[in-house]
Amino acid sequence: MDISHSDFAIQARSSSPQNVSNGLRKVFMNDAELHVQLFFTIPIVAGGIILHLNAVQWFLVSLVTLLFLVVGIFRTASMLQIKNNSSLSTFQVTRIKAMGNTLVTLTAGISFFTYLLVFVPKIIQLL
């Protein structure tokens, strides 16, 4: 009897949530720009607390901030895929990098515009 055979051995298989958490850990450890994006949320939340945003304003601010962070995570994940996949051509690598950076820039612009719409009237009210 072969104990090392797959019928007898207990095989440890990782679950999907464990794979996701391992992937997110790699993303957060390898990307300094994502840390900047996360740090950016601190003044937004503090400003919302100081200016007493209502529920709709908090929803808008939370939604665009979350979108901005998720796009940053996906950009980093695509960069890690590029690093680990040597079968991609130079053209494909350039397009993937450009698309990731463009999406982050686009969501940053949308977030900034939303922040202006939410925070500027509150600041003017305070003055």
C-alpha positions, 0 to 999 in steps of 0.5 A: 500500500502506497501511503503517498498515493493521492487516494490515501493522502490528505490533500490540503486545497486552498479555498477561494477566499484564501486565494483572494486574501493571498492575492490581496496581500501580495497586491498591498505589499508590492505597490507603494502607489496603492498605499498613497491611494489608501492614505488619500482616504484619511483626509476625505473621511476626516473632512466628511466628519468635520463638515457633517456630511449627510447620508447621500453625501457619504454614499457618494464619497464612499462610492467614488473612493471605493471605486478609486481604490478597487481600480488601483488594486486591479491595476496592481494585480495586472502589473503582477500578472505582467511580471509573472507571465513572460509569454506576453509581447511588448505591445501587450505589456504596454497596452496593459500598463497604459490601460491600468494607468488610464483607469486610475487617472480617470477614476481619480478625476471622477473622485476629485470632481465628486469631492468638489461637488460635495465638499465645496458647498459645505465649506462655503456654508461654514464660511 
